[in-house]
Amino acid sequence: MTTAVALRPGQRARRRRETAAAYTLLGPSFIGVGVFLVVPVFMVLVLSFMDWDLISPPRWVGPDHYADLLTSAKMWNSLLVTGRFVLMAIPTSIVLGLLLAIALNRGLPGSRLLRVLYVLPWVCAPLALGVVWRWLFDPSQGAVNVLFGRRIEWMSNPDLALPAVAFVSVWSSLGYISLFFLAGLQQIPASVHEAAKLDGAGPVRMLWSVTLPLLRPTTFFVTVTSVISSFQVFDLVYGLTGSAAGYPSGTTDVIAARIYQEAFVSLKLGPASAMAVILFAVLVVITVVQQRYFTPRITYDMS
C-alpha cells in the first residue's frame, strides 16, 4: 500500500500556484478547442434534428432525417464509394510507405534530401494538388497521357476516376506515412536484428517476424489517422473532378462531398448534419475495431 505524504503549507501554496499557472497557460488552448471543436460538434448534433435552409427559421423534426437517410440511395452510394476509396488507398499507402521507410533507413546517399521531397506533397494544400493533378490527367494535353503515348479519359471514365483519385491520395500521403515508419524503425534496437541474424533469419523472415511486430504501435497510429482522413476526403476529390456532385456518374461521390452538396448547394443543413453524425459514428466504430485488434498485439518494450 502507498501512503499519502502530507504537504507542508508552503508546498501546498507552491503547488496551487503551479496548478494555476498551468491552467492559465492552457486557457487559450481550451478556448480554441471549445469554440472551434466542441461547440461546432454540438451544433451539428442539434441541427441534425432540425429542418433549416439558412433562410427560414429552423424547424424541429426529430429523428426524421436519420430515418430518411437509412433509405437514401445517395447516402448509401456515398458510403460505398468512400469504402472503395479507403480500400484502394489505405493498404497501398501503408505498404509503400513502409517499403520507402525501410529504404530510407539504410542511410543511402541523398536520403535526407529524399525525406524532404517525399513529404512536400503532404504539406501542400490538397485542393491545390487536386487542381495540379487534374491538369496532369487532362486527356488532350496532360503529362500523364503524353507519358503513356495515348489518350485516356482518366477523370471522365467511371471505371478510372476513383482509382485515379486513390492514386493521387497515395502519392500525397506517402511521405507522411514513411516518416512515421522511419521513426519507428529507428527506435528498434540494432541488437534485436543482430540476434535475429545470428539465429539464421533472412531479410524476409526478419521483416515479417521481427520488424513488423515491433512496428505495430506505429502501424496502429498510421492506420487510424489515415482511415479517418480518408473517410473525410473532399478537397482532393473536388480539385480533381471540379465538382462536388460525384462526377462522373456518382463514382467519386464520397461522403464528405455528399455532405457538402446537401449543406451548401441544396441548403439542407438538417440532412447534411445527420450524415455528418452518421459519418462520425462510422469512424468511431472503425477506430474501436482497430484498437481492439492492435492493443493485444502491440509491443512497446524494445529493450
TORZA-899145 format. One record per atom (N, C-alpha, C): residue in three letters; x, y, z. Coordinates in steps of 0.001 Angstrom, whole numbers, padded with zeros to 6 digits, always signed. Layout:
ALAXYZ/...
//
This chain:
MET+000837-001197+000000/MET+000000+000000+000000/MET+000876+001254+000000/THR+000395+002265-000697/THR+001114+003535-000723/THR+000505+004481+000285/THR+001364+005204+000962/THR+000907+006132+001998/THR+001012+007559+001472/ALA-000093+008307+001609/ALA-000095+009692+001153/ALA+000841+010527+002020/VAL+001658+011327+001394/VAL+002604+012181+002105/VAL+001970+013556+002295/ALA+001889+013976+003556/ALA+001297+015282+003847/ALA+002245+016395+003396/LEU+001679+017381+002726/LEU+002472+018512+002249/LEU+002459+019630+003270/ARG+003577+020292+003387/ARG+003646+021452+004272/ARG+002893+022619+003661/PRO+002497+023601+004475/PRO+001746+024749+003934/PRO+002461+025434+002776/GLY+003758+025588+002884/GLY+004496+026226+001788/GLY+004457+025403+000513/GLN+004528+024082+000666/GLN+004482+023216-000504/GLN+003091+023235-001147/ARG+002055+023267-000286/ARG+000705+023317-000837/ARG+000481+024612-001601/ALA+000972+025727-001069/ALA+000810+027016-001747/ALA+001563+027020-003078/ARG+002758+026453-003076/ARG+003524+026400-004334/ARG+002823+025521-005359/ARG+002248+024390-004910/ARG+001540+023512-005847/ARG+000313+024216-006415/ARG-000395+024978-005566/ARG-001564+025719-006072/ARG-001138+026744-007115/ARG-000005+027437-006859/ARG+000479+028422-007831/ARG+000864+027750-009148/GLU+001518+026590-009043/GLU+001908+025878-010264/GLU+000686+025400-011040/THR-000331+024929-010311/THR-001555+024481-010977/THR-002256+025643-011657/ALA-002333+026790-010932/ALA-002966+027975-011525/ALA-002207+028454-012758/ALA-000876+028422-012687/ALA-000075+028840-013844/ALA-000283+027889-015019/ALA-000386+026579-014731/ALA-000601+025600-015803/ALA-001934+025838-016496/TYR-003009+026040-015698/TYR-004321+026284-016309/TYR-004360+027618-017044/THR-003600+028593-016565/THR-003536+029875-017266/THR-002892+029721-018635/LEU-001822+028934-018705/LEU-001156+028698-019981/LEU-002007+027839-020914/LEU-002785+026916-020336/LEU-003637+026057-021151/LEU-004943+026730-021541/GLY-005253+027854-020896/GLY-006527+028533-021154/GLY-006795+028833-022620/PRO-005860+029481-023333/PRO-006123+029755-024767/PRO-006406+028498-025584/SER-005711+027406-025266/SER-005967+026155-025989/SER-007353+025617-025670/PHE-007739+025701-024393/PHE-009077+025253-024016/PHE-010147+026065-024751/ILE-009927+027378-024831/ILE-010893+028235-025522/ILE-010971+027861-027003/GLY-009793+027652-027623/GLY-009783+027278-029035/GLY-010487+025964-029291/VAL-010203+024958-028455/VAL-010852+023653-028618/VAL-012349+023774-028401/GLY-012749+024559-027396/GLY-014175+024704-027118/GLY-014920+025412-028237/VAL-014339+026529-028727/VAL-015031+027342-029736/VAL-015014+026684-031104/PHE-013889+026087-031468/PHE-013743+025574-032833/PHE-013940+024068-032958/LEU-014130+023349-031854/LEU-014330+021900-031934/LEU-015586+021455-031192/VAL-015656+021726-029890/VAL-016770+021231-029090/VAL-018086+021890-029508/VAL-018087+023214-029623/VAL-019320+023920-029999/VAL-019812+023514-031388/PRO-018954+023467-032426/PRO-019447+023012-033739/PRO-020006+021592-033719/VAL-019349+020688-032976/VAL-019866+019318-032894/VAL-021251+019313-032254/PHE-021422+020085-031197/PHE-022731+020165-030533/PHE-023774+020770-031474/MET-023398+021809-032218/MET-024333+022448-033143/MET-024748+021492-034265/VAL-023791+020704-034772/VAL-024124+019728-035817/VAL-025113+018700-035276/LEU-024887+018249-034052/LEU-025802+017278-033449/LEU-027205+017862-033313/VAL-027302+019121-032889/VAL-028615+019769-032752/VAL-029265+019962-034119/LEU-028481+020425-035109/LEU-029035+020676-036441/LEU-029509+019400-037117/SER-028951+018259-036720/SER-029378+017013-037345/SER-030822+016662-037007/PHE-031376+017306-035984/PHE-032778+017085-035614/PHE-033673+018238-036074/MET-033138+019096-036921/MET-033895+020255-037385/MET-033936+020310-038903/ASP-034891+021077-039406/ASP-035001+021363-040830/ASP-034712+022848-041022/TRP-033589+023152-041708/TRP-033151+024545-041837/TRP-032451+024725-043168/ASP-032798+025835-043850/ASP-032191+026128-045156/ASP-031394+027432-045148/LEU-030998+027904-043963/LEU-030234+029141-043776/LEU-031055+030405-044039/ILE-032286+030251-044467/ILE-033136+031414-044764/ILE-034327+031461-043826/SER-035143+030429-043858/SER-036303+030374-042978/SER-035867+029920-041587/PRO-036695+030168-040558/PRO-036339+029763-039194/PRO-036203+028244-039082/PRO-035305+027760-038246/PRO-035157+026314-038058/PRO-036437+025694-037511/ARG-036702+024466-037942/ARG-037912+023749-037512/ARG-037514+022373-036994/TRP-037973+022062-035774/TRP-037625+020788-035156/TRP-038388+019652-035833/VAL-037652+018622-036279/VAL-038289+017483-036946/VAL-037942+016160-036268/GLY-037126+016216-035209/GLY-036778+014992-034507/GLY-035872+014093-035332/PRO-036037+012786-035207/PRO-035137+011849-035916/PRO-035542+011568-037357/ASP-036375+012421-037950/ASP-036862+012157-039312/ASP-035723+012066-040324/HIS-034714+012939-040175/HIS-033607+012923-041127/HIS-032858+011594-041086/TYR-032676+011052-039895/TYR-031972+009779-039769/TYR-032789+008658-040408/ALA-034106+008690-040209/ALA-034965+007673-040828/ALA-034920+007764-042348/ASP-034911+008999-042874/ASP-034841+009170-044334/ASP-033496+008718-044887/LEU-032419+008992-044154/LEU-031092+008641-044647/LEU-030878+007128-044684/LEU-031523+006402-043790/LEU-031362+004953-043791/LEU-031899+004315-045064/THR-032808+005007-045745/THR-033355+004512-047011/THR-032900+005358-048197/SER-031912+006208-047978/SER-031441+007093-049045/SER-030402+006376-049902/ALA-030701+006237-051184/ALA-029761+005585-052101/ALA-028502+006422-052269/LYS-028637+007742-052231/LYS-027471+008610-052412/LYS-026482+008461-051262/MET-027009+008403-050029/MET-026098+008282-048897/MET-025398+006926-048892/TRP-026131+005855-049175/TRP-025512+004534-049193/TRP-024497+004419-050323/ASN-024795+005065-051463/ASN-023823+005076-052551/ASN-022560+005831-052130/SER-022729+006944-051400/SER-021578+007713-050943/SER-020733+006903-049964/LEU-021381+006193-049058/LEU-020635+005347-048121/LEU-019916+004226-048853/LEU-020565+003659-049877/LEU-019933+002590-050650/LEU-018729+003126-051427/VAL-018893+004296-052055/VAL-017787+004906-052794/VAL-016630+005223-051847/THR-016956+005769-050670/THR-015914+006087-049695/THR-015198+004828-049224/GLY-015951+003758-048988/GLY-015339+002497-048588/GLY-014415+001946-049657/ARG-014836+002032-050914/ARG-013968+001573-052008/ARG-012699+002419-052084/PHE-012857+003719-051900/PHE-011695+004600-051929/PHE-010719+004252-050801/VAL-011234+004025-049613/VAL-010378+003684-048465/VAL-009662+002358-048709/LEU-010365+001374-049254/LEU-009745+000072-049502/LEU-008672+000157-050580/MET-008831+001077-051524/MET-007797+001243-052549/MET-006608+002038-052030/ALA-006866+003061-051228/ALA-005807+003996-050858/ALA-005015+003558-049627/ILE-005678+003113-048576/ILE-005000+002885-047301/ILE-004014+001722-047351/PRO-004406+000510-047774/PRO-003408-000570-047803/PRO-002223-000250-048708/THR-002501+000370-049855/THR-001412+000700-050780/THR-000452+001704-050169/SER-000993+002757-049559/SER-000129+003793-048991/SER+000666+003262-047802/ILE+000085+002382-046991/ILE+000801+001840-045829/ILE+001927+000912-046276/VAL+001649+000038-047236/VAL+002690-000883-047716/VAL+003822-000109-048386/LEU+003475+000817-049275/LEU+004515+001592-049959/LEU+005273+002491-048981/GLY+004547+003066-048003/GLY+005208+003896-047002/GLY+006197+003107-046174/LEU+005840+001865-045821/LEU+006752+001010-045061/LEU+007992+000671-045883/LEU+007791+000295-047151/LEU+008933-000040-048008/LEU+009839+001172-048215/LEU+009229+002334-048365/LEU+010024+003545-048530/LEU+010806+003862-047261/ALA+010190+003671-046103/ALA+010876+003916-044833/ALA+012048+002960-044651/ILE+011865+001709-045041/ILE+012959+000740-044936/ILE+014127+001162-045819/ALA+013803+001663-047027/ALA+014868+002117-047922/ALA+015579+003340-047350/LEU+014826+004282-046790/LEU+015434+005483-046218/LEU+016246+005160-044972/ASN+015835+004120-044246/ASN+016525+003768-043008/ASN+017913+003182-043258/ARG+018195+002801-044468/ARG+019512+002237-044783/ARG+020594+003312-044847/GLY+020167+004600-044817/GLY+021146+005677-044802/GLY+021921+005835-046092/LEU+021260+005594-047222/LEU+021936+005733-048511/LEU+022207+007201-048806/PRO+023164+007506-049675/PRO+023451+008910-050024/PRO+022211+009609-050578/GLY+021962+010815-050088/GLY+020803+011585-050538/GLY+019521+011281-049798/SER+019595+010469-048736/SER+018373+010085-048014/SER+017700+011291-047363/ARG+018477+012214-046822/ARG+017877+013383-046164/ARG+017133+014257-047156/LEU+017708+014439-048333/LEU+017024+015221-049361/LEU+015739+014521-049806/LEU+015791+013208-049928/LEU+014610+012452-050339/LEU+013494+012553-049300/ARG+013851+012579-048022/ARG+012831+012731-046977/ARG+012064+014027-047168/VAL+012769+015101-047468/VAL+012113+016395-047686/VAL+011229+016342-048920/LEU+011727+015752-050002/LEU+010960+015689-051246/LEU+009701+014838-051081/TYR+009811+013739-050334/TYR+008662+012851-050166/TYR+007558+013492-049327/VAL+007935+014361-048390/VAL+006933+014941-047502/VAL+006310+016203-048075/LEU+006889+016772-049129/LEU+006357+018002-049716/LEU+004899+017869-050167/PRO+004498+016784-050858/PRO+003083+016693-051253/PRO+002126+016707-050073/TRP+002560+016129-048931/TRP+001662+016078-047776/TRP+001435+017457-047174/VAL+002448+018327-047192/VAL+002298+019651-046586/VAL+001601+020620-047533/CYS+001441+020263-048789/CYS+000736+021134-049730/CYS-000770+020999-049539/ALA-001504+022019-049944/ALA-002958+022004-049830/ALA-003546+020939-050755/PRO-004396+020050-050235/PRO-004981+019005-051096/PRO-005750+019561-052285/LEU-006420+020696-052097/LEU-007160+021284-053216/LEU-006215+021686-054336/ALA-005079+022282-053968/ALA-004091+022664-054978/ALA-003518+021435-055671/LEU-003244+020380-054907/LEU-002758+019145-055514/LEU-003785+018559-056473/GLY-005052+018627-056090/GLY-006095+018116-056966/GLY-006163+018872-058278/VAL-006040+020195-058205/VAL-006075+021006-059428/VAL-004873+020683-060320/VAL-003690+020541-059717/VAL-002491+020222-060498/VAL-002627+018859-061165/TRP-003085+017866-060415/TRP-003230+016536-060990/TRP-004372+016480-061994/ARG-005357+017322-061853/ARG-006413+017394-062871/ARG-005825+017837-064206/TRP-004889+018774-064137/TRP-004202+019201-065365/TRP-003312+018082-065896/LEU-002623+017358-064992/LEU-001769+016251-065438/LEU-002579+015125-066070/PHE-003816+014931-065600/PHE-004687+013887-066149/PHE-005489+014357-067359/ASP-005286+015573-067787/ASP-006051+016099-068920/ASP-005896+015170-070130/PRO-007008+014772-070757/PRO-006910+013794-071850/PRO-006225+014315-073099/SER-006212+015632-073287/SER-005649+016182-074516/SER-004178+016577-074358/GLN-003870+017325-073292/GLN-002523+017854-073131/GLN-001868+017451-071809/GLY-002466+016535-071085/GLY-001924+016131-069795/GLY-000619+015371-069915/ALA+000261+015593-068934/ALA+001577+014952-068960/ALA+001476+013440-068816/VAL+000462+012951-068115/VAL+000323+011508-067919/VAL+000036+010817-069246/ASN-000890+011385-070038/ASN-001200+010791-071332/ASN-000039+010926-072313/VAL+000702+012011-072184/VAL+001892+012156-073021/VAL+002895+011058-072685/LEU+003023+010742-071388/LEU+003941+009687-070967/LEU+003510+008326-071501/PHE+002200+008053-071482/PHE+001693+006775-071973/PHE+001593+006744-073493/GLY+001583+007906-074122/GLY+001508+007955-075575/GLY+000144+007632-076131/ARG-000901+007815-075343/ARG-002261+007548-075815/ARG-003241+008393-075031/ARG-004430+008562-075568/ARG-005451+009383-074923/ARG-006266+008500-073970/ILE-006238+008868-072691/ILE-007001+008146-071671/ILE-007856+009152-070913/GLU-009143+008891-070844/GLU-010074+009775-070122/GLU-010056+009399-068640/TRP-009035+009879-067943/TRP-008856+009487-066545/TRP-010023+009913-065668/MET-010416+011166-065753/MET-011433+011682-064840/MET-012833+011683-065443/SER-012982+011253-066697/SER-014300+011171-067322/SER-014802+009733-067393/ASN-013911+008770-067257/ASN-014275+007365-067308/ASN-014703+006895-065919/PRO-015942+006420-065756/PRO-016395+005981-064423/PRO-015546+004867-063826/ASP-014884+004076-064669/ASP-014059+002984-064157/ASP-012677+003451-063703/LEU-012251+004634-064146/LEU-010907+005112-063836/LEU-010879+006280-062861/ALA-011998+006971-062688/ALA-011995+008206-061898/ALA-011602+007954-060445/LEU-012266+007005-059786/LEU-011966+006754-058374/LEU-010565+006171-058180/PRO-010114+005205-058996/PRO-008720+004775-058868/PRO-007716+005896-059071/ALA-008026+006843-059969/ALA-007124+007983-060170/ALA-007067+008850-058920/VAL-008217+009068-058281/VAL-008248+009833-057032/VAL-007461+009101-055948/ALA-007627+007777-055870/ALA-006897+006989-054872/ALA-005392+007058-055129/PHE-004994+007041-056394/PHE-003569+007139-056731/PHE-002980+008457-056234/VAL-003686+009565-056479/VAL-003189+010866-056039/VAL-003152+010922-054515/SER-004135+010321-053853/SER-004151+010291-052392/SER-002954+009520-051855/VAL-002648+008377-052457/VAL-001482+007594-052038/VAL-000208+008393-052265/TRP-000097+009013-053417/TRP+001093+009808-053739/TRP+001303+010943-052741/SER+000217+011601-052328/SER+000336+012748-051429/SER+000611+012339-049985/SER+000161+011156-049574/SER+000324+010737-048171/SER+001530+009834-047957/LEU+002221+009479-049019/LEU+003320+008523-048915/LEU+004438+009042-048011/GLY+004803+010311-048168/GLY+005872+010862-047346/GLY+005499+010928-045880/TYR+004253+011298-045588/TYR+003772+011364-044207/TYR+003861+010001-043535/ILE+003400+008968-044217/ILE+003401+007628-043636/ILE+004817+007101-043497/SER+005645+007331-044513/SER+007013+006806-044470/SER+007824+007438-043343/LEU+007585+008715-043036/LEU+008326+009354-041950/LEU+007984+008744-040598/PHE+006725+008400-040392/PHE+006348+007758-039129/PHE+006955+006357-039038/PHE+006912+005623-040137/PHE+007531+004301-040118/PHE+009045+004407-039937/LEU+009648+005431-040529/LEU+011084+005626-040367/LEU+011427+005898-038906/ALA+010613+006720-038246/ALA+010832+006974-036822/ALA+010689+005687-036010/GLY+009698+004851-036367/GLY+009533+003588-035667/GLY+010699+002642-035894/LEU+011201+002602-037127/LEU+012347+001737-037422/LEU+013586+002155-036642/GLN+013765+003453-036486/GLN+014954+003939-035788/GLN+014877+003713-034279/GLN+013690+003383-033766/GLN+013545+003076-032347/GLN+013806+001606-032038/ILE+013913+000772-033066/ILE+014181-000645-032836/ILE+015675-000836-032574/PRO+016061-001404-031445/PRO+017483-001580-031149/PRO+018168-002459-032196/ALA+019381-002095-032554/ALA+020144-002884-033538/ALA+020423-004290-033019/SER+020489-004445-031693/SER+020777-005763-031123/SER+019680-006772-031453/VAL+018441-006280-031634/VAL+017341-007190-031958/VAL+017555-007815-033333/HIS+017916-006989-034305/HIS+018171-007509-035648/HIS+019436-008375-035676/GLU+020436-007985-034903/GLU+021671-008784-034863/GLU+021397-010171-034289/ALA+020547-010226-033260/ALA+020206-011529-032675/ALA+019430-012381-033675/ALA+018553-011733-034453/ALA+017801-012477-035464/ALA+018724-013020-036553/LYS+019727-012232-036926/LYS+020694-012700-037928/LYS+021484-013895-037409/LEU+021874-013853-036146/LEU+022617-014972-035568/LEU+021785-016245-035527/ASP+020446-016066-035418/ASP+019554-017228-035422/ASP+019260-017718-036832/GLY+019845-017067-037837/GLY+019685-017524-039218/GLY+018521-016919-039965/ALA+017950-015830-039461/ALA+016812-015202-040143/ALA+017289-014418-041357/GLY+016618-014628-042489/GLY+016919-013876-043698/GLY+016175-012550-043698/PRO+016356-011739-044744/PRO+015702-010422-044795/PRO+014187-010495-044709/VAL+013568-011432-045456/VAL+012102-011541-045440/VAL+011618-012018-044083/ARG+012266-013035-043537/ARG+011884-013558-042221/ARG+012062-012503-041140/MET+013128-011724-041227/MET+013378-010685-040234/MET+012313-009590-040314/LEU+011924-009240-041547/LEU+010887-008227-041707/LEU+009566-008711-041146/TRP+009211-009961-041440/TRP+007898-010469-041054/TRP+007820-010804-039556/SER+008888-011368-039006/SER+008826-011872-037631/SER+009419-010932-036596/VAL+010234-009952-037027/VAL+010883-009063-036066/VAL+010442-007618-036266/THR+010644-007098-037467/THR+010402-005674-037697/THR+008924-005326-037606/LEU+008077-006054-038343/LEU+006648-005718-038360/LEU+006002-005817-036976/PRO+006260-006865-036164/PRO+005669-006883-034817/PRO+006094-005698-033957/LEU+007367-005268-034077/LEU+007831-004137-033282/LEU+007321-002800-033823/LEU+006820-002800-035048/LEU+006275-001569-035646/LEU+004770-001445-035440/ARG+004167-002354-034691/ARG+002716-002315-034535/ARG+002190-001025-033896/PRO+002877-000437-032905/PRO+002378+000861-032412/PRO+002320+001922-033513/THR+003367+001969-034343/THR+003370+002924-035453/THR+002304+002573-036474/THR+002161+001285-036774/THR+001147+000850-037742/THR-000249+001203-037257/PHE-000487+001022-035967/PHE-001799+001367-035402/PHE-002083+002849-035567/PHE-001123+003694-035212/PHE-001314+005138-035333/PHE-001531+005555-036784/VAL-000685+005043-037678/VAL-000786+005413-039090/VAL-002110+004934-039680/THR-002525+003734-039333/THR-003769+003190-039879/THR-004974+003990-039411/VAL-005036+004285-038120/VAL-006182+005022-037582/VAL-006271+006416-038192/THR-005181+007152-038198/THR-005209+008516-038725/THR-005469+008524-040233/SER-004917+007555-040954/SER-005123+007519-042400/SER-006566+007176-042745/VAL-007154+006235-042022/VAL-008551+005878-042284/VAL-009466+007052-041987/ILE-009231+007735-040874/ILE-010073+008880-040527/ILE-009975+009968-041592/SER-008744+010294-042020/SER-008582+011336-043031/SER-009154+010904-044371/SER-009069+009615-044714/SER-009599+009139-045998/SER-011119+009171-046016/PHE-011760+008877-044899/PHE-013213+008952-044851/PHE-013706+010396-044952/GLN-012835+011352-044663/GLN-013225+012758-044729/GLN-012677+013460-045971/VAL-012145+012710-046932/VAL-011550+013327-048106/VAL-012620+014096-048887/PHE-012289+015313-049241/PHE-013211+016135-050022/PHE-012472+017054-050988/ASP-011543+017873-050436/ASP-010899+018885-051262/ASP-010080+018279-052388/LEU-009447+017124-052138/LEU-008692+016467-053199/LEU-009623+016012-054321/VAL-010766+015435-053950/VAL-011745+014990-054946/VAL-012322+016186-055693/TYR-012604+017248-054958/TYR-013165+018446-055580/TYR-012183+019043-056588/GLY-010908+019101-056215/GLY-009913+019650-057131/GLY-009715+018794-058359/LEU-009781+017474-058215/LEU-009567+016577-059343/LEU-010752+016553-060298/THR-011961+016563-059754/THR-013146+016437-060599/THR-013755+017775-060974/GLY-013424+018845-060197/GLY-014049+020135-060450/GLY-015510+020156-060093/SER-015949+019197-059274/SER-017364+019096-058936/SER-017497+018395-057601/ALA-018546+018747-056852/ALA-018850+018063-055594/ALA-020019+017099-055763/ALA-020454+016879-057012/ALA-021623+016045-057266/ALA-021252+014620-057656/GLY-019994+014215-057456/GLY-019603+012847-057734/GLY-019290+012552-059174/TYR-018871+013540-059923/TYR-018523+013335-061339/TYR-017379+012335-061455/PRO-017467+011400-062409/PRO-018570+011157-063353/PRO-019542+010090-062844/SER-020808+010300-063063/SER-021874+009324-062771/SER-021889+008859-061329/GLY-021502+009753-060409/GLY-021545+009417-058993/GLY-020438+008504-058516/THR-019429+008233-059355/THR-018370+007285-058966/THR-017369+007893-057998/THR-017335+009217-057861/THR-016448+009862-056887/THR-017254+010598-055812/ASP-018489+010190-055629/ASP-019370+010862-054672/ASP-019074+010365-053261/VAL-017937+010768-052705/VAL-017570+010364-051347/VAL-018493+011048-050347/ILE-018524+010538-049128/ILE-019499+011001-048147/ILE-019298+012463-047783/ALA-018044+012923-047717/ALA-017808+014335-047391/ALA-018327+015243-048501/ALA-018180+014812-049755/ALA-018719+015596-050868/ALA-020240+015610-050843/ARG-020850+014502-050447/ARG-022311+014444-050341/ARG-022800+015376-049239/ILE-022075+015435-048126/ILE-022445+016361-047050/ILE-022356+017801-047539/TYR-021280+018125-048255/TYR-021127+019473-048819/TYR-022262+019778-049782/GLN-022607+018832-050633/GLN-023675+019045-051615/GLN-025001+019333-050931/GLU-025311+018563-049903/GLU-026585+018753-049195/GLU-026615+020068-048428/ALA-025475+020430-047798/ALA-025467+021594-046913/ALA-025360+022909-047677/PHE-024455+023006-048626/PHE-024128+024307-049224/PHE-024598+024478-050662/VAL-025068+023403-051279/VAL-025651+023517-052621/VAL-027170+023404-052543/SER-027640+022348-051879/SER-029087+022181-051721/SER-029645+022927-050523/LEU-028766+023464-049672/LEU-029163+024208-048471/LEU-030069+023377-047556/LYS-029714+022113-047397/LYS-030435+021227-046484/LYS-029499+020875-045327/LEU-029418+021786-044365/LEU-028466+021607-043284/LEU-028846+020462-042352/GLY-030124+020180-042223/GLY-030553+019081-041356/GLY-030058+017736-041839/PRO-030386+017324-043073/PRO-029860+016047-043579/PRO-028339+016008-043633/ALA-027711+017138-043982/ALA-026248+017168-044034/ALA-025654+016934-042644/SER-026234+017547-041629/SER-025746+017345-040264/SER-025961+015907-039812/ALA-027101+015328-040189/ALA-027362+013933-039829/ALA-026334+013009-040494/MET-025981+013292-041749/MET-024949+012495-042417/MET-023601+012647-041723/ALA-023300+013863-041259/ALA-022046+014087-040542/ALA-022019+013283-039242/VAL-023133+013219-038549/VAL-023205+012429-037312/VAL-023036+010942-037621/ILE-023667+010480-038702/ILE-023521+009076-039098/ILE-022067+008771-039460/LEU-021417+009693-040177/LEU-020006+009511-040513/LEU-019160+009435-039251/PHE-019450+010292-038283/PHE-018721+010259-037006/PHE-018901+008906-036325/ALA-020136+008393-036324/ALA-020394+007097-035695/ALA-019649+005977-036414/VAL-019621+006026-037738/VAL-018895+005012-038511/VAL-017410+005036-038172/LEU-016839+006239-038069/LEU-015417+006364-037750/LEU-015118+005866-036338/VAL-016022+006128-035407/VAL-015828+005645-034038/VAL-015810+004117-034018/VAL-016753+003500-034734/VAL-016819+002036-034770/VAL-015553+001456-035392/ILE-015119+002028-036517/ILE-013911+001527-037193/ILE-012686+001690-036300/THR-012591+002829-035606/THR-011449+003067-034724/THR-011443+002091-033552/VAL-012611+001821-032983/VAL-012694+000865-031870/VAL-012287-000528-032335/VAL-012747-000918-033530/VAL-012366-002228-034069/VAL-010852-002312-034263/GLN-010263-001257-034806/GLN-008807-001247-034979/GLN-008092-001319-033644/GLN-008603-000595-032658/GLN-007977-000611-031335/GLN-008073-002000-030706/ARG-009228-002644-030848/ARG-009390-003988-030290/ARG-008449-004983-030967/TYR-008182-004766-032240/TYR-007277-005677-032954/TYR-005826-005443-032558/PHE-005405-004186-032503/PHE-003984-003894-032303/PHE-003554-003978-030844/THR-004417-003601-029896/THR-003996-003482-028499/THR-003357-004758-027941/PRO-003954-005956-028137/PRO-003296-007151-027580/PRO-002007-007530-028305/ARG-001774-006941-029475/ARG-000646-007355-030293/ARG+000490-006334-030296/ILE+000349-005237-029539/ILE+001347-004174-029552/ILE+002422-004449-028512/THR+003668-004265-028925/THR+004813-004380-028024/THR+005494-003023-027925/TYR+005531-002453-026715/TYR+006164-001168-026509/TYR+007594-001283-025985/ASP+007871-002387-025274/ASP+009191-002563-024690/ASP+010111-003210-025723/MET+011106-002461-026222/MET+012020-002985-027235/MET+013412-003258-026677/SER+013522-003230-025362/SER+014843-003453-024761/SER+015240-004924-024832/
//
